[in-house]
Amino acid sequence: MTDTSLIDEIEDLNLSYLLLAQRLLQRDRPSAMFRLKIDHDMAELLLSLSARQLTQLARSNQLLCRFGYDDAAQLRAVTHHPREQHLSGFHSSLLMASQASAGAENKGN
């Protein structure tokens, strides 16, 4: 795979992510802000972007979305306990909620 095709894939992923973010925000803003880990100002800005602006933003050679787990131990806890597979979605949500609230507390300091 060439660097050019990887960049193209990143751009496609970025555009898909931005379009999904806008759709989530339009349907249920509080839930979307929580899931996307963004604040009110970022939500408003994302909603205000035109298709052309989204496309320009997507052309970055950097991923705009980020991995939801900051710690490998958290990912291991969700993925390496087969007895609890039916609870993994719930466990994942709890871990991410604790990250979001910790991030908000740190932002306020």
Biopython code that builds the backbone (N, CA, C, O; Angstrom):
import numpy as np
from Bio.PDB.StructureBuilder import StructureBuilder

atoms = [
    (1, "MET", "N", (0.859, -1.186, 0.000)),
    (1, "MET", "CA", (0.000, 0.000, 0.000)),
    (1, "MET", "C", (0.900, 1.243, 0.000)),
    (1, "MET", "O", (1.834, 1.343, 0.795)),
    (2, "THR", "N", (0.613, 2.161, -0.877)),
    (2, "THR", "CA", (1.427, 3.365, -0.979)),
    (2, "THR", "C", (0.978, 4.410, 0.022)),
    (2, "THR", "O", (-0.127, 4.352, 0.562)),
    (3, "ASP", "N", (1.867, 5.373, 0.258)),
    (3, "ASP", "CA", (1.512, 6.470, 1.161)),
    (3, "ASP", "C", (0.305, 7.241, 0.637)),
    (3, "ASP", "O", (-0.530, 7.697, 1.418)),
    (4, "THR", "N", (0.212, 7.386, -0.686)),
    (4, "THR", "CA", (-0.905, 8.116, -1.285)),
    (4, "THR", "C", (-2.231, 7.423, -0.986)),
    (4, "THR", "O", (-3.219, 8.082, -0.665)),
    (5, "SER", "N", (-2.255, 6.102, -1.090)),
    (5, "SER", "CA", (-3.513, 5.403, -0.819)),
    (5, "SER", "C", (-3.852, 5.452, 0.671)),
    (5, "SER", "O", (-5.028, 5.481, 1.031)),
    (6, "LEU", "N", (-2.846, 5.460, 1.536)),
    (6, "LEU", "CA", (-3.109, 5.604, 2.970)),
    (6, "LEU", "C", (-3.682, 6.986, 3.276)),
    (6, "LEU", "O", (-4.610, 7.117, 4.075)),
    (7, "ILE", "N", (-3.133, 7.999, 2.647)),
    (7, "ILE", "CA", (-3.650, 9.368, 2.831)),
    (7, "ILE", "C", (-5.085, 9.450, 2.335)),
    (7, "ILE", "O", (-5.930, 10.077, 2.974)),
    (8, "ASP", "N", (-5.364, 8.820, 1.197)),
    (8, "ASP", "CA", (-6.734, 8.797, 0.671)),
    (8, "ASP", "C", (-7.688, 8.125, 1.652)),
    (8, "ASP", "O", (-8.811, 8.589, 1.848)),
    (9, "GLU", "N", (-7.241, 7.033, 2.267)),
    (9, "GLU", "CA", (-8.083, 6.344, 3.244)),
    (9, "GLU", "C", (-8.320, 7.199, 4.481)),
    (9, "GLU", "O", (-9.421, 7.208, 5.031)),
    (10, "ILE", "N", (-7.291, 7.915, 4.917)),
    (10, "ILE", "CA", (-7.444, 8.822, 6.063)),
    (10, "ILE", "C", (-8.455, 9.912, 5.719)),
    (10, "ILE", "O", (-9.317, 10.231, 6.537)),
    (11, "GLU", "N", (-8.361, 10.483, 4.529)),
    (11, "GLU", "CA", (-9.308, 11.519, 4.109)),
    (11, "GLU", "C", (-10.732, 10.977, 4.062)),
    (11, "GLU", "O", (-11.666, 11.654, 4.493)),
    (12, "ASP", "N", (-10.908, 9.765, 3.543)),
    (12, "ASP", "CA", (-12.243, 9.146, 3.495)),
    (12, "ASP", "C", (-12.785, 8.928, 4.906)),
    (12, "ASP", "O", (-13.948, 9.217, 5.189)),
    (13, "LEU", "N", (-11.927, 8.416, 5.782)),
    (13, "LEU", "CA", (-12.345, 8.190, 7.161)),
    (13, "LEU", "C", (-12.703, 9.503, 7.846)),
    (13, "LEU", "O", (-13.700, 9.577, 8.565)),
    (14, "ASN", "N", (-11.896, 10.537, 7.628)),
    (14, "ASN", "CA", (-12.181, 11.845, 8.219)),
    (14, "ASN", "C", (-13.530, 12.383, 7.769)),
    (14, "ASN", "O", (-14.306, 12.880, 8.586)),
    (15, "LEU", "N", (-13.812, 12.287, 6.487)),
    (15, "LEU", "CA", (-15.086, 12.798, 5.982)),
    (15, "LEU", "C", (-16.252, 11.988, 6.548)),
    (15, "LEU", "O", (-17.271, 12.557, 6.937)),
    (16, "SER", "N", (-16.108, 10.682, 6.593)),
    (16, "SER", "CA", (-17.158, 9.845, 7.176)),
    (16, "SER", "C", (-17.384, 10.204, 8.636)),
    (16, "SER", "O", (-18.525, 10.296, 9.087)),
    (17, "TYR", "N", (-16.311, 10.404, 9.369)),
    (17, "TYR", "CA", (-16.406, 10.764, 10.785)),
    (17, "TYR", "C", (-17.110, 12.109, 10.967)),
    (17, "TYR", "O", (-17.980, 12.248, 11.827)),
    (18, "LEU", "N", (-16.734, 13.090, 10.163)),
    (18, "LEU", "CA", (-17.345, 14.418, 10.272)),
    (18, "LEU", "C", (-18.832, 14.384, 9.936)),
    (18, "LEU", "O", (-19.641, 15.019, 10.614)),
    (19, "LEU", "N", (-19.188, 13.648, 8.897)),
    (19, "LEU", "CA", (-20.601, 13.534, 8.519)),
    (19, "LEU", "C", (-21.397, 12.809, 9.599)),
    (19, "LEU", "O", (-22.522, 13.199, 9.912)),
    (20, "LEU", "N", (-20.816, 11.756, 10.165)),
    (20, "LEU", "CA", (-21.470, 11.045, 11.258)),
    (20, "LEU", "C", (-21.625, 11.957, 12.473)),
    (20, "LEU", "O", (-22.678, 11.967, 13.111)),
    (21, "ALA", "N", (-20.595, 12.711, 12.790)),
    (21, "ALA", "CA", (-20.653, 13.632, 13.935)),
    (21, "ALA", "C", (-21.787, 14.637, 13.750)),
    (21, "ALA", "O", (-22.545, 14.897, 14.683)),
    (22, "GLN", "N", (-21.904, 15.199, 12.557)),
    (22, "GLN", "CA", (-22.994, 16.143, 12.301)),
    (22, "GLN", "C", (-24.361, 15.471, 12.459)),
    (22, "GLN", "O", (-25.271, 16.044, 13.058)),
    (23, "ARG", "N", (-24.502, 14.262, 11.923)),
    (23, "ARG", "CA", (-25.780, 13.543, 12.029)),
    (23, "ARG", "C", (-26.126, 13.246, 13.487)),
    (23, "ARG", "O", (-27.268, 13.430, 13.907)),
    (24, "LEU", "N", (-25.151, 12.792, 14.249)),
    (24, "LEU", "CA", (-25.391, 12.514, 15.669)),
    (24, "LEU", "C", (-25.809, 13.780, 16.401)),
    (24, "LEU", "O", (-26.741, 13.758, 17.204)),
    (25, "LEU", "N", (-25.124, 14.879, 16.126)),
    (25, "LEU", "CA", (-25.421, 16.144, 16.792)),
    (25, "LEU", "C", (-26.807, 16.659, 16.425)),
    (25, "LEU", "O", (-27.489, 17.244, 17.266)),
    (26, "GLN", "N", (-27.227, 16.452, 15.196)),
    (26, "GLN", "CA", (-28.555, 16.893, 14.768)),
    (26, "GLN", "C", (-29.654, 16.087, 15.437)),
    (26, "GLN", "O", (-30.724, 16.621, 15.732)),
    (27, "ARG", "N", (-29.406, 14.822, 15.678)),
    (27, "ARG", "CA", (-30.443, 13.941, 16.249)),
    (27, "ARG", "C", (-30.571, 14.075, 17.760)),
    (27, "ARG", "O", (-31.678, 14.156, 18.292)),
    (28, "ASP", "N", (-29.428, 14.098, 18.451)),
    (28, "ASP", "CA", (-29.459, 14.130, 19.920)),
    (28, "ASP", "C", (-28.154, 14.769, 20.398)),
    (28, "ASP", "O", (-27.164, 14.088, 20.667)),
    (29, "ARG", "N", (-28.187, 16.091, 20.494)),
    (29, "ARG", "CA", (-26.959, 16.833, 20.797)),
    (29, "ARG", "C", (-26.278, 16.419, 22.100)),
    (29, "ARG", "O", (-25.073, 16.168, 22.083)),
    (30, "PRO", "N", (-26.991, 16.334, 23.231)),
    (30, "PRO", "CA", (-26.298, 15.957, 24.477)),
    (30, "PRO", "C", (-25.632, 14.580, 24.391)),
    (30, "PRO", "O", (-24.492, 14.411, 24.824)),
    (31, "SER", "N", (-26.338, 13.608, 23.836)),
    (31, "SER", "CA", (-25.775, 12.268, 23.702)),
    (31, "SER", "C", (-24.579, 12.276, 22.753)),
    (31, "SER", "O", (-23.564, 11.637, 23.028)),
    (32, "ALA", "N", (-24.694, 12.985, 21.656)),
    (32, "ALA", "CA", (-23.604, 13.062, 20.681)),
    (32, "ALA", "C", (-22.376, 13.736, 21.285)),
    (32, "ALA", "O", (-21.250, 13.291, 21.066)),
    (33, "MET", "N", (-22.589, 14.796, 22.035)),
    (33, "MET", "CA", (-21.455, 15.488, 22.668)),
    (33, "MET", "C", (-20.731, 14.541, 23.612)),
    (33, "MET", "O", (-19.502, 14.541, 23.674)),
    (34, "PHE", "N", (-21.486, 13.736, 24.345)),
    (34, "PHE", "CA", (-20.886, 12.759, 25.239)),
    (34, "PHE", "C", (-20.108, 11.712, 24.451)),
    (34, "PHE", "O", (-18.958, 11.418, 24.777)),
    (35, "ARG", "N", (-20.725, 11.150, 23.421)),
    (35, "ARG", "CA", (-20.081, 10.092, 22.635)),
    (35, "ARG", "C", (-18.865, 10.592, 21.873)),
    (35, "ARG", "O", (-17.877, 9.870, 21.733)),
    (36, "LEU", "N", (-18.931, 11.806, 21.387)),
    (36, "LEU", "CA", (-17.820, 12.382, 20.624)),
    (36, "LEU", "C", (-16.762, 13.025, 21.516)),
    (36, "LEU", "O", (-15.680, 13.390, 21.056)),
    (37, "LYS", "N", (-17.096, 13.156, 22.802)),
    (37, "LYS", "CA", (-16.198, 13.796, 23.773)),
    (37, "LYS", "C", (-15.858, 15.230, 23.349)),
    (37, "LYS", "O", (-14.694, 15.630, 23.318)),
    (38, "ILE", "N", (-16.904, 15.984, 23.026)),
    (38, "ILE", "CA", (-16.719, 17.382, 22.624)),
    (38, "ILE", "C", (-17.588, 18.281, 23.498)),
    (38, "ILE", "O", (-18.560, 17.824, 24.099)),
    (39, "ASP", "N", (-17.235, 19.548, 23.564)),
    (39, "ASP", "CA", (-18.015, 20.494, 24.351)),
    (39, "ASP", "C", (-19.039, 21.212, 23.463)),
    (39, "ASP", "O", (-19.115, 20.977, 22.257)),
    (40, "HIS", "N", (-19.817, 22.088, 24.093)),
    (40, "HIS", "CA", (-20.890, 22.797, 23.387)),
    (40, "HIS", "C", (-20.357, 23.627, 22.222)),
    (40, "HIS", "O", (-20.940, 23.616, 21.138)),
    (41, "ASP", "N", (-19.258, 24.344, 22.434)),
    (41, "ASP", "CA", (-18.698, 25.187, 21.368)),
    (41, "ASP", "C", (-18.270, 24.364, 20.158)),
    (41, "ASP", "O", (-18.501, 24.762, 19.017)),
    (42, "MET", "N", (-17.644, 23.212, 20.411)),
    (42, "MET", "CA", (-17.212, 22.363, 19.296)),
    (42, "MET", "C", (-18.432, 21.792, 18.581)),
    (42, "MET", "O", (-18.439, 21.688, 17.354)),
    (43, "ALA", "N", (-19.461, 21.424, 19.337)),
    (43, "ALA", "CA", (-20.688, 20.910, 18.718)),
    (43, "ALA", "C", (-21.300, 21.960, 17.793)),
    (43, "ALA", "O", (-21.675, 21.654, 16.661)),
    (44, "GLU", "N", (-21.397, 23.180, 18.273)),
    (44, "GLU", "CA", (-21.952, 24.263, 17.455)),
    (44, "GLU", "C", (-21.125, 24.486, 16.197)),
    (44, "GLU", "O", (-21.674, 24.673, 15.111)),
    (45, "LEU", "N", (-19.814, 24.466, 16.345)),
    (45, "LEU", "CA", (-18.939, 24.679, 15.194)),
    (45, "LEU", "C", (-19.094, 23.551, 14.177)),
    (45, "LEU", "O", (-19.210, 23.811, 12.980)),
    (46, "LEU", "N", (-19.095, 22.323, 14.634)),
    (46, "LEU", "CA", (-19.263, 21.201, 13.707)),
    (46, "LEU", "C", (-20.584, 21.285, 12.957)),
    (46, "LEU", "O", (-20.640, 21.009, 11.758)),
    (47, "LEU", "N", (-21.635, 21.662, 13.652)),
    (47, "LEU", "CA", (-22.943, 21.784, 13.004)),
    (47, "LEU", "C", (-22.996, 22.919, 11.987)),
    (47, "LEU", "O", (-23.775, 22.871, 11.035)),
    (48, "SER", "N", (-22.174, 23.926, 12.191)),
    (48, "SER", "CA", (-22.206, 25.083, 11.301)),
    (48, "SER", "C", (-21.386, 24.892, 10.023)),
    (48, "SER", "O", (-21.502, 25.694, 9.096)),
    (49, "LEU", "N", (-20.573, 23.859, 9.960)),
    (49, "LEU", "CA", (-19.703, 23.672, 8.796)),
    (49, "LEU", "C", (-20.489, 23.234, 7.570)),
    (49, "LEU", "O", (-21.359, 22.366, 7.646)),
    (50, "SER", "N", (-20.169, 23.844, 6.452)),
    (50, "SER", "CA", (-20.796, 23.476, 5.175)),
    (50, "SER", "C", (-20.130, 22.216, 4.628)),
    (50, "SER", "O", (-19.099, 21.777, 5.137)),
    (51, "ALA", "N", (-20.728, 21.641, 3.590)),
    (51, "ALA", "CA", (-20.159, 20.456, 2.944)),
    (51, "ALA", "C", (-18.746, 20.758, 2.435)),
    (51, "ALA", "O", (-17.845, 19.926, 2.547)),
    (52, "ARG", "N", (-18.569, 21.936, 1.886)),
    (52, "ARG", "CA", (-17.249, 22.319, 1.373)),
    (52, "ARG", "C", (-16.227, 22.410, 2.511)),
    (52, "ARG", "O", (-15.093, 21.953, 2.364)),
    (53, "GLN", "N", (-16.623, 22.993, 3.633)),
    (53, "GLN", "CA", (-15.720, 23.108, 4.775)),
    (53, "GLN", "C", (-15.391, 21.730, 5.356)),
    (53, "GLN", "O", (-14.254, 21.473, 5.750)),
    (54, "LEU", "N", (-16.386, 20.856, 5.406)),
    (54, "LEU", "CA", (-16.136, 19.494, 5.892)),
    (54, "LEU", "C", (-15.128, 18.780, 5.001)),
    (54, "LEU", "O", (-14.223, 18.101, 5.487)),
    (55, "THR", "N", (-15.296, 18.942, 3.701)),
    (55, "THR", "CA", (-14.383, 18.304, 2.749)),
    (55, "THR", "C", (-12.968, 18.846, 2.909)),
    (55, "THR", "O", (-12.005, 18.080, 2.883)),
    (56, "GLN", "N", (-12.836, 20.156, 3.072)),
    (56, "GLN", "CA", (-11.513, 20.757, 3.284)),
    (56, "GLN", "C", (-10.876, 20.225, 4.553)),
    (56, "GLN", "O", (-9.694, 19.880, 4.566)),
    (57, "LEU", "N", (-11.649, 20.160, 5.604)),
    (57, "LEU", "CA", (-11.149, 19.669, 6.883)),
    (57, "LEU", "C", (-10.748, 18.201, 6.783)),
    (57, "LEU", "O", (-9.746, 17.790, 7.367)),
    (58, "ALA", "N", (-11.513, 17.421, 6.057)),
    (58, "ALA", "CA", (-11.233, 15.991, 5.907)),
    (58, "ALA", "C", (-9.937, 15.730, 5.156)),
    (58, "ALA", "O", (-9.346, 14.660, 5.300)),
    (59, "ARG", "N", (-9.491, 16.683, 4.364)),
    (59, "ARG", "CA", (-8.286, 16.503, 3.553)),
    (59, "ARG", "C", (-6.990, 16.531, 4.358)),
    (59, "ARG", "O", (-5.901, 16.443, 3.791)),
    (60, "SER", "N", (-7.104, 16.649, 5.642)),
    (60, "SER", "CA", (-5.921, 16.609, 6.501)),
    (60, "SER", "C", (-5.268, 15.239, 6.374)),
    (60, "SER", "O", (-5.954, 14.241, 6.155)),
    (61, "ASN", "N", (-3.958, 15.188, 6.510)),
    (61, "ASN", "CA", (-3.296, 13.885, 6.479)),
    (61, "ASN", "C", (-3.207, 13.285, 7.890)),
    (61, "ASN", "O", (-2.489, 12.312, 8.118)),
    (62, "GLN", "N", (-3.942, 13.878, 8.821)),
    (62, "GLN", "CA", (-4.014, 13.403, 10.205)),
    (62, "GLN", "C", (-5.438, 12.936, 10.492)),
    (62, "GLN", "O", (-6.398, 13.532, 10.005)),
    (63, "LEU", "N", (-5.574, 11.885, 11.274)),
    (63, "LEU", "CA", (-6.902, 11.434, 11.663)),
    (63, "LEU", "C", (-7.559, 12.472, 12.561)),
    (63, "LEU", "O", (-6.940, 12.965, 13.503)),
    (64, "LEU", "N", (-8.804, 12.800, 12.271)),
    (64, "LEU", "CA", (-9.535, 13.773, 13.081)),
    (64, "LEU", "C", (-10.194, 13.122, 14.289)),
    (64, "LEU", "O", (-10.392, 13.767, 15.319)),
    (65, "CYS", "N", (-10.531, 11.848, 14.161)),
    (65, "CYS", "CA", (-11.094, 11.134, 15.305)),
    (65, "CYS", "C", (-9.934, 10.531, 16.089)),
    (65, "CYS", "O", (-8.839, 10.334, 15.561)),
    (66, "ARG", "N", (-10.201, 10.244, 17.356)),
    (66, "ARG", "CA", (-9.129, 9.642, 18.144)),
    (66, "ARG", "C", (-9.641, 8.379, 18.808)),
    (66, "ARG", "O", (-10.844, 8.199, 18.992)),
    (67, "PHE", "N", (-8.718, 7.516, 19.160)),
    (67, "PHE", "CA", (-9.064, 6.256, 19.794)),
    (67, "PHE", "C", (-9.683, 6.533, 21.148)),
    (67, "PHE", "O", (-9.160, 7.346, 21.910)),
    (68, "GLY", "N", (-10.774, 5.880, 21.459)),
    (68, "GLY", "CA", (-11.540, 6.161, 22.669)),
    (68, "GLY", "C", (-10.899, 5.731, 23.971)),
    (68, "GLY", "O", (-11.253, 6.248, 25.030)),
    (69, "TYR", "N", (-9.971, 4.805, 23.917)),
    (69, "TYR", "CA", (-9.314, 4.339, 25.134)),
    (69, "TYR", "C", (-7.936, 4.971, 25.235)),
    (69, "TYR", "O", (-7.139, 4.892, 24.300)),
    (70, "ASP", "N", (-7.660, 5.591, 26.361)),
    (70, "ASP", "CA", (-6.352, 6.210, 26.568)),
    (70, "ASP", "C", (-5.348, 5.237, 27.161)),
    (70, "ASP", "O", (-4.146, 5.504, 27.171)),
    (71, "ASP", "N", (-5.833, 4.122, 27.649)),
    (71, "ASP", "CA", (-5.011, 3.209, 28.423)),
    (71, "ASP", "C", (-5.217, 1.786, 27.907)),
    (71, "ASP", "O", (-6.356, 1.342, 27.758)),
    (72, "ALA", "N", (-4.129, 1.069, 27.632)),
    (72, "ALA", "CA", (-4.223, -0.308, 27.143)),
    (72, "ALA", "C", (-4.911, -1.208, 28.155)),
    (72, "ALA", "O", (-5.584, -2.164, 27.770)),
    (73, "ALA", "N", (-4.757, -0.921, 29.442)),
    (73, "ALA", "CA", (-5.394, -1.742, 30.472)),
    (73, "ALA", "C", (-6.921, -1.678, 30.351)),
    (73, "ALA", "O", (-7.600, -2.678, 30.584)),
    (74, "GLN", "N", (-7.455, -0.529, 29.996)),
    (74, "GLN", "CA", (-8.905, -0.397, 29.830)),
    (74, "GLN", "C", (-9.389, -1.241, 28.653)),
    (74, "GLN", "O", (-10.407, -1.926, 28.750)),
    (75, "LEU", "N", (-8.664, -1.188, 27.554)),
    (75, "LEU", "CA", (-9.042, -1.978, 26.387)),
    (75, "LEU", "C", (-8.942, -3.471, 26.703)),
    (75, "LEU", "O", (-9.809, -4.251, 26.309)),
    (76, "ARG", "N", (-7.892, -3.862, 27.408)),
    (76, "ARG", "CA", (-7.741, -5.255, 27.821)),
    (76, "ARG", "C", (-8.918, -5.699, 28.699)),
    (76, "ARG", "O", (-9.425, -6.811, 28.549)),
    (77, "ALA", "N", (-9.340, -4.842, 29.597)),
    (77, "ALA", "CA", (-10.446, -5.183, 30.498)),
    (77, "ALA", "C", (-11.735, -5.447, 29.730)),
    (77, "ALA", "O", (-12.539, -6.286, 30.137)),
    (78, "VAL", "N", (-11.935, -4.748, 28.642)),
    (78, "VAL", "CA", (-13.155, -4.912, 27.849)),
    (78, "VAL", "C", (-13.061, -6.108, 26.903)),
    (78, "VAL", "O", (-14.065, -6.768, 26.637)),
    (79, "THR", "N", (-11.873, -6.386, 26.398)),
    (79, "THR", "CA", (-11.741, -7.400, 25.349)),
    (79, "THR", "C", (-11.253, -8.768, 25.820)),
    (79, "THR", "O", (-11.390, -9.740, 25.078)),
    (80, "HIS", "N", (-10.698, -8.879, 27.003)),
    (80, "HIS", "CA", (-10.071, -10.134, 27.415)),
    (80, "HIS", "C", (-10.813, -10.868, 28.527)),
    (80, "HIS", "O", (-10.200, -11.655, 29.248)),
    (81, "HIS", "N", (-12.086, -10.636, 28.683)),
    (81, "HIS", "CA", (-12.881, -11.341, 29.691)),
    (81, "HIS", "C", (-14.075, -11.995, 29.018)),
    (81, "HIS", "O", (-15.177, -11.446, 29.028)),
    (82, "PRO", "N", (-13.854, -13.192, 28.420)),
    (82, "PRO", "CA", (-14.930, -13.837, 27.651)),
    (82, "PRO", "C", (-16.184, -14.135, 28.469)),
    (82, "PRO", "O", (-17.278, -14.185, 27.906)),
    (83, "ARG", "N", (-16.057, -14.333, 29.764)),
    (83, "ARG", "CA", (-17.236, -14.611, 30.578)),
    (83, "ARG", "C", (-18.175, -13.415, 30.617)),
    (83, "ARG", "O", (-19.370, -13.564, 30.870)),
    (84, "GLU", "N", (-17.641, -12.248, 30.369)),
    (84, "GLU", "CA", (-18.421, -11.018, 30.502)),
    (84, "GLU", "C", (-18.713, -10.356, 29.157)),
    (84, "GLU", "O", (-18.962, -9.151, 29.112)),
    (85, "GLN", "N", (-18.689, -11.113, 28.068)),
    (85, "GLN", "CA", (-18.879, -10.529, 26.744)),
    (85, "GLN", "C", (-20.197, -9.766, 26.635)),
    (85, "GLN", "O", (-20.250, -8.721, 25.988)),
    (86, "HIS", "N", (-21.249, -10.269, 27.253)),
    (86, "HIS", "CA", (-22.542, -9.595, 27.156)),
    (86, "HIS", "C", (-22.539, -8.263, 27.893)),
    (86, "HIS", "O", (-23.423, -7.435, 27.670)),
    (87, "LEU", "N", (-21.568, -8.043, 28.762)),
    (87, "LEU", "CA", (-21.465, -6.781, 29.491)),
    (87, "LEU", "C", (-20.403, -5.846, 28.911)),
    (87, "LEU", "O", (-20.230, -4.732, 29.405)),
    (88, "SER", "N", (-19.694, -6.282, 27.876)),
    (88, "SER", "CA", (-18.576, -5.487, 27.377)),
    (88, "SER", "C", (-19.000, -4.109, 26.871)),
    (88, "SER", "O", (-18.272, -3.136, 27.070)),
    (89, "GLY", "N", (-20.161, -4.006, 26.222)),
    (89, "GLY", "CA", (-20.637, -2.698, 25.765)),
    (89, "GLY", "C", (-20.925, -1.771, 26.925)),
    (89, "GLY", "O", (-20.589, -0.587, 26.887)),
    (90, "PHE", "N", (-21.546, -2.313, 27.956)),
    (90, "PHE", "CA", (-21.842, -1.532, 29.156)),
    (90, "PHE", "C", (-20.551, -1.125, 29.859)),
    (90, "PHE", "O", (-20.396, 0.026, 30.268)),
    (91, "HIS", "N", (-19.628, -2.072, 29.998)),
    (91, "HIS", "CA", (-18.340, -1.802, 30.639)),
    (91, "HIS", "C", (-17.576, -0.729, 29.859)),
    (91, "HIS", "O", (-16.991, 0.182, 30.445)),
    (92, "SER", "N", (-17.591, -0.849, 28.561)),
    (92, "SER", "CA", (-16.937, 0.125, 27.698)),
    (92, "SER", "C", (-17.517, 1.519, 27.896)),
    (92, "SER", "O", (-16.779, 2.501, 27.978)),
    (93, "SER", "N", (-18.837, 1.600, 27.972)),
    (93, "SER", "CA", (-19.497, 2.891, 28.184)),
    (93, "SER", "C", (-19.103, 3.492, 29.523)),
    (93, "SER", "O", (-18.866, 4.696, 29.619)),
    (94, "LEU", "N", (-19.032, 2.667, 30.553)),
    (94, "LEU", "CA", (-18.622, 3.159, 31.872)),
    (94, "LEU", "C", (-17.190, 3.691, 31.861)),
    (94, "LEU", "O", (-16.906, 4.748, 32.424)),
    (95, "LEU", "N", (-16.300, 2.951, 31.218)),
    (95, "LEU", "CA", (-14.902, 3.399, 31.146)),
    (95, "LEU", "C", (-14.787, 4.725, 30.418)),
    (95, "LEU", "O", (-14.065, 5.621, 30.857)),
    (96, "MET", "N", (-15.497, 4.851, 29.308)),
    (96, "MET", "CA", (-15.422, 6.086, 28.534)),
    (96, "MET", "C", (-16.091, 7.239, 29.261)),
    (96, "MET", "O", (-15.642, 8.380, 29.151)),
    (97, "ALA", "N", (-17.154, 6.964, 30.002)),
    (97, "ALA", "CA", (-17.804, 8.015, 30.783)),
    (97, "ALA", "C", (-16.869, 8.524, 31.861)),
    (97, "ALA", "O", (-16.821, 9.724, 32.131)),
    (98, "SER", "N", (-16.126, 7.618, 32.479)),
    (98, "SER", "CA", (-15.192, 8.066, 33.516)),
    (98, "SER", "C", (-14.070, 8.889, 32.905)),
    (98, "SER", "O", (-13.585, 9.832, 33.531)),
    (99, "GLN", "N", (-13.648, 8.545, 31.684)),
    (99, "GLN", "CA", (-12.627, 9.346, 30.997)),
    (99, "GLN", "C", (-13.170, 10.730, 30.677)),
    (99, "GLN", "O", (-12.471, 11.729, 30.846)),
    (100, "ALA", "N", (-14.417, 10.792, 30.214)),
    (100, "ALA", "CA", (-15.018, 12.077, 29.846)),
    (100, "ALA", "C", (-15.149, 12.972, 31.064)),
    (100, "ALA", "O", (-14.857, 14.166, 30.987)),
    (101, "SER", "N", (-15.586, 12.412, 32.195)),
    (101, "SER", "CA", (-15.752, 13.254, 33.380)),
    (101, "SER", "C", (-14.408, 13.661, 33.954)),
    (101, "SER", "O", (-14.273, 14.770, 34.472)),
    (102, "ALA", "N", (-13.410, 12.788, 33.874)),
    (102, "ALA", "CA", (-12.072, 13.156, 34.342)),
    (102, "ALA", "C", (-11.498, 14.258, 33.458)),
    (102, "ALA", "O", (-10.854, 15.181, 33.957)),
    (103, "GLY", "N", (-11.725, 14.168, 32.155)),
    (103, "GLY", "CA", (-11.246, 15.196, 31.233)),
    (103, "GLY", "C", (-11.912, 16.531, 31.480)),
    (103, "GLY", "O", (-11.260, 17.571, 31.386)),
    (104, "ALA", "N", (-13.198, 16.527, 31.795)),
    (104, "ALA", "CA", (-13.928, 17.761, 32.080)),
    (104, "ALA", "C", (-13.420, 18.388, 33.365)),
    (104, "ALA", "O", (-13.301, 19.610, 33.461)),
    (105, "GLU", "N", (-13.117, 17.550, 34.359)),
    (105, "GLU", "CA", (-12.594, 18.086, 35.628)),
    (105, "GLU", "C", (-11.225, 18.713, 35.401)),
    (105, "GLU", "O", (-10.940, 19.783, 35.941)),
    (106, "ASN", "N", (-10.376, 18.064, 34.611)),
    (106, "ASN", "CA", (-9.047, 18.599, 34.332)),
    (106, "ASN", "C", (-9.110, 19.865, 33.515)),
    (106, "ASN", "O", (-8.271, 20.751, 33.682)),
    (107, "LYS", "N", (-10.093, 19.971, 32.628)),
    (107, "LYS", "CA", (-10.259, 21.146, 31.784)),
    (107, "LYS", "C", (-10.645, 22.376, 32.626)),
    (107, "LYS", "O", (-10.259, 23.504, 32.322)),
    (108, "GLY", "N", (-11.411, 22.121, 33.682)),
    (108, "GLY", "CA", (-11.886, 23.213, 34.523)),
    (108, "GLY", "C", (-10.805, 23.761, 35.443)),
    (108, "GLY", "O", (-10.956, 24.860, 35.977)),
    (109, "ASN", "N", (-9.723, 23.022, 35.639)),
    (109, "ASN", "CA", (-8.648, 23.463, 36.547)),
    (109, "ASN", "C", (-7.701, 24.406, 35.885)),
    (109, "ASN", "O", (-6.747, 24.865, 36.514)),
]
sb = StructureBuilder()
sb.init_structure("model")
sb.init_model(0)
sb.init_chain("A")
sb.init_seg("    ")
for serial, (resi, resn, name, xyz) in enumerate(atoms, 1):
    if name == "N":
        sb.init_residue(resn, " ", resi, " ")
    sb.init_atom(name, np.array(xyz, "f"), 0.0, 1.0, " ", f" {name:<3s}", serial, name[0])
structure = sb.get_structure()
